[in-house]
Amino acid sequence: MPDPTAVTRTAAAPTAAAAHVPADLPDAIRHYIDGASVDSIDGGTFDVLDPVSNEVYLRAAAGRAADVDRAVAAGRRAFADGPWARMLPRERSRVLHRIADLVESRDARLAELESFDSGLPITQALGQARRAAENFRFFADLIVAQADDAFKVPGRQVNYVNRKPIGVAGLITPWNTPFMLESWKLAPALATGNSVVLKPAEFTPLSASLWAGIFEEAGLPVGVFNLVHGLGEEAGDALVRHPDVPLISFTGESRTGQLIFANAAPYLKGLSMELGGKSPAIVFADADLEAAVDATIFGVFSLNGERCTAGSRILVQRDVYDDFVERYAAQAKRVRVGLPHDPATEVGALVHPEHFAKVMSYVELGRQEGRLVAGGGRPPGFDHGNFVAPTVFADVPPDARIFQEEIFGPVVAITPFDTDADAIALANATRYGLAAYVWTNDLTRAHNVAHALEAGMVWLNSNNVRDLRTPFGGVKASGLGHEGGTRSIDFYTDQQAVHITLGPTPNPTFGKAHDGQGR
C-alpha cells in the first residue's frame, strides 16, 4: 500500500543553495531615535538569521533600558513641543497618504526584503506590503471623517466629546508579516496625533528599519517615530515598564501577554493585546465541500501557517468526514513548498530555527495523538533551512495537545463531530478564542452557531477576509481589547466629556444665610 503522506509531485524540488539574496542589504541595523540612526548606548548587538540557510546575514543593535529611555524622551519632546499632536486631522491625513504612496511605490523591494527576512513566499509578502499601504490610507481617511458624540438637553445643556492624543504609544510587534502588522499599529497611533516607540520582533528587524526613511520622506516631524530593536525581555520589557509610556499595543503569544499585563499593571497603562489562537473551522455536512477544502487549506497553510487566525482545528460532521479528510489530505500534498523568492511557492521557510524546532516537535507529537495523512517532516529536497511539509493529522481527540495548543506552523488537526451542539462544544473547548470559521448552507444554523462560539471574530462560508472597519481581537486567552476602525481611534485617544450649561445655572444652593444672623 502506498505511503499516504508521500509527496505526489514529480517535479524535482529546488535546493536551498539556490536561495535568493537581495542586493544592497545593510551591513547592520541600528535604532532610529529623534530623527537619527544610532547604535545602542552600550554597543550591544544580536545576530539576525536568514531562514533559508539559517546563517547570520547581519547584526542588529540590541536595545536595552537606556535606549528605550532615549527613545521615549524623544517621543515626549515631539509630543509636548512639536507640531504633530496639534495639527488638524486633515494635515495629519495628508502625511499618512504620502506614507501610503511611498509604501506602494516600493512594494516590490519591501516584499523582497520581507520574504528574505521572514521566509514568507514572495507573492504573499507582496500582498502584505500592499496591505500596509492600505492600512495607512484607511486611517488617513478615518480621522478626517471621524465624528464625535454630541448630546443636547434642549434649552439647558450641550455635552460633547473631545478626543485628544495620549502621548507616547509603545508598539510591540510580532515576526509574522511584520511590516504589515507594524503598519496596523503605526497608522492609527500616528493618525490620532501620538508619538510612538516601535519595538519590532528580533527575528525579523529588516523591514522595520525601512519605516524611518519612509516617514522622513513623507514629512513626519522629527521625534514622532522612534524605533528600538532588541529582545523582548530587554527592550520590550523596558518599554512596558516605562512610566512615560501610557499605552502599549502588543501582538504576540499569550504567555508574553500575561507578562506584559502584570508588568504594566503598576503603571495602570492602557493595553491592547492580540494574542494566540487555536481557531476552529467547522464544516457541516450541507456545506460546499470543495469551497470548504480550498478555504481551510488556505487558512492554515498560507503565510507558512504562521498566522494568529489560522483555522488549525478543522471540525467536520461525521456524514462527510471521510470524504473531507481524503480530499483535504490529497490537496495538502499538492501544496507547493519552495524557496521564498519563487513566485510559484505557496509555503516557504519558517522564520527561525527555534520556531522550526518547536513546530517539528508538535509534528512528532502528532504521530502519537492522531492519524498522519499528509506531510509529517521536511519536504523532499530541503535538507537544510526551516522547511516543513504541510502536515495533516486526522482523528485527533479533543484532549490532544495538537488540538489544544497553538503550533503556529503548517500543521492541522481534523476531528469529527455529530451534532450542532457537539461542534460548538468542541470549538469552544480550548483556552483560546480569537477566530472561527463556519461552513454550512443553512443560514439559521450559521448565525446560531456563530453566536454560540467563544471567538472574537467569525467568518461564515469564507476564509479570513478583513474589513478594516470591524473590530479585530479575541476573547479568553486570545487577547484584551479590540483594534480596527473606530476601536483603534478609541484606544489611541483620551475621550474628554465637555459640558456647557445654557441659561441660568441649575445648581443646588448650599450654605447661603437665610437672615442677617446667618440662621
C-alpha positions in Angstrom: 0.0 0.0 0.0 1.5 3.4 -0.9 2.5 5.8 1.9 -0.4 8.2 2.4 1.9 11.0 3.3 4.0 10.7 0.1 4.5 13.8 -2.0 2.8 13.3 -5.3 4.5 15.9 -7.4 7.1 14.6 -9.7 9.0 17.8 -10.4 12.3 18.0 -8.6 12.3 20.3 -5.6 14.7 23.2 -5.7 17.6 23.3 -3.3 18.3 25.8 -0.6 21.6 26.5 -2.4 19.6 28.4 -5.0 18.2 30.9 -2.4 17.9 34.5 -3.5 19.8 37.2 -1.6 18.6 40.7 -2.1 21.0 43.3 -3.4 22.2 46.1 -1.2 21.5 44.5 2.1 22.7 46.7 5.0 25.7 45.5 7.0 24.0 46.3 10.2 20.6 47.6 11.6 20.6 50.5 14.0 17.9 52.1 16.2 16.2 55.2 14.9 15.8 57.8 17.7 14.9 61.5 17.4 15.5 61.5 13.6 18.9 59.8 13.6 20.2 56.2 13.2 22.1 55.3 16.4 23.9 52.4 17.9 22.9 51.0 21.3 24.3 53.0 24.2 26.3 50.0 25.4 27.2 48.9 21.8 25.3 45.7 22.1 24.1 43.8 19.1 22.4 40.5 18.2 22.5 38.2 15.2 19.8 38.1 12.5 19.4 34.9 10.5 18.2 34.2 7.0 15.6 31.4 7.4 16.6 29.5 4.2 20.2 29.0 5.3 20.0 29.8 9.0 23.2 31.8 8.5 23.8 35.2 10.1 23.4 37.9 7.4 23.7 41.0 9.6 23.8 42.2 13.2 21.2 44.5 14.7 21.5 46.9 17.6 20.3 45.3 20.8 18.3 47.9 22.7 18.1 48.0 26.5 16.5 50.2 29.1 18.8 53.1 28.4 18.0 53.1 24.7 14.3 52.9 25.4 14.7 55.9 27.8 16.3 57.9 25.0 13.6 56.9 22.5 10.7 57.7 24.9 12.3 61.1 25.8 12.5 62.0 22.1 8.8 61.0 21.7 7.8 63.0 24.7 9.6 66.1 23.4 8.0 65.7 20.0 4.6 65.3 21.6 4.9 68.2 24.0 6.7 70.7 21.9 6.3 69.6 18.3 3.6 70.3 15.8 2.2 66.8 15.2 -0.2 66.5 18.1 -1.6 70.0 17.4 -2.1 69.5 13.6 -5.6 69.5 12.2 -6.7 65.9 11.3 -6.6 66.9 7.6 -3.0 67.9 7.9 -2.0 64.6 9.5 -4.1 62.8 6.9 -2.0 64.3 4.1 1.2 62.9 5.7 -0.4 59.5 6.1 -1.5 59.4 2.5 2.1 60.3 1.4 3.3 57.4 3.6 0.9 55.1 1.8 2.1 56.4 -1.6 5.7 55.7 -0.7 4.9 52.2 0.6 3.0 51.4 -2.6 5.8 52.7 -4.8 8.3 50.5 -3.0 6.1 47.4 -2.6 8.4 45.1 -4.7 11.5 46.0 -2.6 9.6 45.7 0.7 8.3 42.3 -0.3 11.7 41.2 -1.4 13.3 42.1 2.0 10.3 40.8 4.0 10.4 37.5 2.1 14.1 37.1 2.6 14.0 38.0 6.3 10.9 36.1 7.3 10.7 33.2 4.8 7.3 34.2 3.5 6.5 33.4 -0.1 7.2 36.4 -2.2 3.7 36.7 -3.6 2.2 36.7 -0.1 4.8 39.2 1.1 3.9 41.5 -1.8 0.2 41.3 -0.7 1.2 42.2 2.8 3.2 45.2 1.7 0.2 46.5 -0.2 -2.0 45.9 2.8 0.4 48.1 4.8 -0.3 50.9 2.4 -4.0 50.3 2.7 -3.8 50.5 6.5 -2.3 54.0 6.3 -4.9 55.1 3.7 -7.8 53.8 5.8 -6.8 55.6 9.0 -5.8 58.8 6.9 -9.4 58.9 5.7 -11.0 57.8 9.0 -9.5 60.7 11.1 -10.9 63.2 8.7 -14.3 61.6 8.7 -14.3 60.9 12.4 -17.4 62.4 14.2 -17.5 62.7 17.9 -20.7 62.4 20.0 -22.7 65.5 21.0 -25.8 65.4 23.2 -28.2 68.2 23.8 -30.7 68.9 26.6 -32.8 71.5 24.7 -32.6 74.9 26.4 -30.5 73.6 29.2 -27.2 72.0 28.2 -24.9 70.8 25.4 -22.5 67.9 26.1 -19.8 66.8 23.6 -16.8 64.5 23.4 -13.4 66.0 22.8 -10.7 63.5 21.7 -7.1 64.1 22.5 -3.9 62.1 21.7 -2.5 60.4 24.8 1.3 60.7 24.4 4.0 58.2 23.6 2.5 54.9 22.4 4.6 51.7 22.9 4.1 49.4 19.9 5.4 45.8 20.2 5.0 43.8 17.1 5.5 40.1 16.0 7.6 38.4 13.4 4.8 37.0 11.2 4.0 39.5 8.4 6.0 42.1 10.4 5.8 45.1 8.1 2.0 44.9 7.7 1.4 44.3 11.4 3.6 47.3 12.2 1.5 49.4 9.9 -1.6 48.2 11.7 -0.4 49.9 14.9 1.6 52.8 13.5 -1.2 54.1 11.3 -3.8 54.7 14.0 -1.3 55.8 16.6 0.1 58.4 14.3 -3.2 59.4 12.8 -4.5 60.4 16.2 -1.5 62.6 17.0 0.6 60.4 19.2 4.3 59.9 19.1 5.5 56.2 19.0 8.3 53.9 20.0 8.2 50.8 17.9 9.9 47.6 19.2 9.8 45.1 16.3 10.4 41.4 16.7 14.0 40.4 17.0 13.7 37.6 14.4 12.6 40.0 11.6 14.1 43.5 12.1 14.9 44.2 8.4 11.6 45.6 7.1 11.0 47.7 10.2 14.2 49.6 9.6 12.7 50.9 6.3 10.0 52.9 8.2 12.4 55.7 9.1 13.2 56.7 5.5 9.6 56.4 4.5 8.5 58.7 7.3 11.2 61.2 6.7 10.3 61.5 3.1 6.6 61.8 3.8 7.3 64.7 6.2 6.6 63.2 9.6 8.1 65.6 12.2 11.4 64.5 13.9 10.9 62.6 17.1 7.3 61.4 16.4 8.6 58.0 15.2 11.2 56.2 17.2 12.5 52.6 16.7 14.3 50.4 19.2 15.4 46.9 18.2 16.2 44.3 20.7 15.0 41.2 22.7 11.5 41.2 24.2 12.8 40.6 27.7 15.1 43.6 27.4 13.9 46.3 25.1 10.2 45.2 25.1 10.1 44.9 28.9 11.7 48.3 29.4 9.1 49.8 27.1 6.2 48.2 29.0 7.6 49.3 32.4 8.5 52.9 31.3 6.5 55.4 33.3 6.3 57.9 30.4 4.6 55.4 28.0 0.9 55.5 28.9 -0.3 52.8 26.5 1.0 49.6 25.0 -0.3 47.8 21.9 1.1 44.2 21.7 0.7 41.4 19.2 2.2 38.0 20.2 1.8 34.9 22.2 -0.5 34.6 25.2 2.3 33.8 27.7 4.1 37.0 26.8 0.8 38.9 27.0 0.4 37.7 30.6 3.8 39.1 31.5 3.0 42.4 29.8 -0.3 42.6 31.7 1.5 42.0 35.0 4.4 44.4 34.3 2.1 47.2 33.1 -0.3 46.9 36.0 1.6 49.1 38.5 1.5 52.0 35.9 -2.2 51.5 35.1 -1.4 51.6 31.4 -3.8 51.3 28.6 -3.4 47.9 27.0 -4.5 46.4 23.7 -3.2 42.8 23.2 -3.9 40.5 20.3 -2.6 37.1 21.5 -2.6 33.5 20.5 -5.2 31.4 18.8 -6.3 27.8 18.0 -9.1 28.7 15.8 -11.7 26.1 14.7 -13.1 25.7 11.2 -16.5 23.9 11.4 -17.6 22.1 8.3 -21.2 20.8 8.3 -22.5 18.1 6.0 -24.5 20.5 3.9 -21.5 22.7 3.2 -20.0 23.2 -0.3 -17.1 20.8 0.4 -14.9 22.0 -2.5 -15.1 25.6 -1.2 -14.6 24.4 2.4 -11.5 22.4 1.4 -10.0 25.3 -0.6 -10.6 27.8 2.2 -9.4 25.6 5.0 -6.2 24.6 3.1 -5.5 28.3 2.5 -6.5 29.2 6.1 -3.8 27.1 7.7 -1.0 26.9 5.1 -0.9 30.5 3.8 1.7 32.7 5.4 3.5 29.4 6.2 0.9 28.6 8.9 2.4 31.4 11.0 -0.8 33.3 11.4 -2.8 34.0 14.6 -6.2 33.4 12.9 -5.2 30.1 11.2 -8.1 27.6 11.2 -5.8 24.9 12.6 -8.6 22.8 14.1 -11.0 21.5 11.4 -14.2 20.0 12.8 -16.1 18.0 10.3 -19.6 16.5 10.6 -19.3 12.7 10.5 -21.6 12.2 7.5 -18.9 13.8 5.2 -15.9 13.3 7.4 -14.1 10.5 5.5 -14.7 12.3 2.1 -13.4 15.6 3.5 -10.3 14.0 5.0 -9.5 12.3 1.8 -9.9 15.4 -0.3 -8.1 17.6 2.2 -5.0 15.3 2.5 -4.8 14.9 -1.3 -4.8 18.7 -1.7 -2.4 19.3 1.1 0.1 17.1 -0.6 -0.1 19.2 -3.7 0.7 22.5 -1.8 4.0 23.7 -3.2 6.8 24.1 -0.7 9.6 26.1 -2.2 12.1 28.9 -1.8 10.5 32.1 -0.6 11.6 34.2 -3.6 10.0 31.7 -6.1 6.6 33.1 -7.3 5.3 29.5 -7.5 5.9 28.9 -3.8 2.9 28.5 -1.6 4.7 27.6 1.7 8.2 29.0 2.3 10.6 28.7 5.2 9.6 29.1 8.8 11.0 32.2 10.4 13.8 30.9 12.7 15.4 27.6 13.7 14.0 27.9 17.2 10.5 28.1 15.8 11.2 25.3 13.3 12.2 23.0 16.2 9.0 23.9 18.1 6.8 23.1 15.1 8.7 19.8 14.4 8.2 18.8 18.0 4.5 19.1 17.5 4.7 17.1 14.3 6.4 14.3 16.2 3.8 14.6 19.0 1.0 14.4 16.5 2.2 11.0 15.3 1.1 9.6 18.7 -2.0 11.7 19.0 -3.6 11.4 15.6 -3.5 9.7 12.2 -1.0 11.2 9.9 -2.5 11.6 6.4 -0.2 14.2 4.8 3.3 15.6 5.4 5.0 14.9 8.6 8.5 16.2 8.1 10.8 18.1 5.7 9.7 18.2 2.1 12.0 16.4 -0.4 15.0 18.4 -1.5 15.1 20.6 1.6 17.5 19.1 4.0 18.5 22.4 5.4 16.7 25.5 6.5 13.3 25.8 8.2 11.1 24.0 5.7 8.1 21.9 6.9 5.8 19.9 4.5 2.1 20.8 5.0 1.1 18.3 7.7 -2.4 16.9 8.3 -3.5 14.8 11.2 -6.9 13.2 11.2 -9.0 11.5 14.0 -7.4 13.9 16.6 -9.1 13.7 20.0 -10.1 17.0 21.7 -7.7 16.4 24.6 -4.7 16.0 22.4 -2.0 18.7 22.6 -2.1 19.3 18.9 -5.8 20.1 19.3 -5.3 22.3 22.3 -2.0 24.2 21.8 -1.0 26.8 19.3 1.6 25.3 16.9 1.9 28.4 14.6 3.0 26.4 11.6 1.7 24.4 8.6 0.1 21.7 10.8 -3.6 21.0 11.1 -5.8 18.7 13.2 -9.0 17.3 11.9 -11.7 15.9 14.3 -15.2 14.5 13.6 -18.5 15.7 15.3 -22.1 14.6 15.1 -24.5 17.4 16.1 -24.5 21.2 16.2 -24.1 21.1 19.9 -21.1 18.8 19.5 -19.5 21.2 17.1 -20.0 24.2 19.4 -18.6 22.3 22.4 -15.5 21.1 20.5 -14.9 24.6 19.0 -15.1 26.2 22.5 -13.0 23.5 24.2 -9.7 25.4 24.2 -8.3 28.3 26.2 -8.2 30.4 23.1 -11.0 32.5 21.4 -9.6 34.5 18.5 -11.3 33.5 15.3 -13.7 30.8 14.0 -15.0 29.7 10.6 -18.3 28.0 9.9 -19.2 26.2 6.6 -22.9 25.5 6.1 -25.7 26.3 3.6 -28.2 26.6 6.4 -28.5 30.3 7.2 -30.2 29.9 10.5 -27.6 27.3 11.7 -24.8 29.6 10.5 -25.9 32.5 12.7 -26.9 30.4 15.7 -23.5 28.6 15.7 -21.6 31.9 15.2 -23.3 33.5 18.2 -22.6 30.4 20.3 -18.8 30.4 19.5 -16.4 31.9 22.0 -14.4 33.8 19.4 -13.8 37.5 18.8 -14.3 37.1 15.0 -16.3 34.6 13.0 -16.4 34.1 9.2 -19.3 32.3 7.6 -18.6 30.4 4.4 -15.4 32.5 4.0 -11.8 32.4 4.7 -10.2 35.3 6.7 -11.2 38.4 4.7 -10.7 41.5 6.7 -12.9 44.6 6.7 -10.8 47.3 8.3 -13.9 49.0 9.8 -14.6 46.0 12.0 -13.1 45.2 15.5 -10.1 42.8 15.5 -9.4 40.9 18.7 -10.2 37.9 20.7 -11.6 36.6 23.9 -10.3 34.3 26.7 -6.5 33.8 26.3 -6.6 35.3 22.8 -6.5 38.9 23.8 -7.5 42.0 25.6 -9.4 44.8 23.8 -10.0 45.3 20.2 -8.5 47.4 17.5 -9.7 48.2 14.0 -11.9 51.0 12.7 -13.1 53.4 15.4 -11.9 51.0 18.1 -8.4 52.0 17.2 -9.3 55.6 17.4 -10.8 54.9 20.9 -7.6 53.1 22.1 -5.2 55.8 20.9 -7.1 58.8 22.2 -8.4 60.1 25.5 -12.1 60.9 25.4 -12.9 64.0 27.3 -16.5 64.9 28.0 -17.2 68.7 27.9 -20.5 70.1 29.4 -21.9 73.5 28.6 -24.8 75.0 30.5 -27.2 77.2 28.6 -29.1 79.9 30.5 -29.3 80.0 34.3 -27.0 77.6 36.2 -29.3 74.9 37.8 -27.1 74.5 40.9 -28.5 73.3 44.3 -27.8 76.0 46.9 -25.8 75.2 50.0 -24.5 77.5 52.7 -26.4 80.7 52.0 -27.5 82.7 55.0 -31.3 82.8 55.4 -31.3 86.1 57.5 -28.9 88.7 58.7 -27.7 86.5 61.6 -26.7 83.6 59.3 -29.5 81.4 60.7 
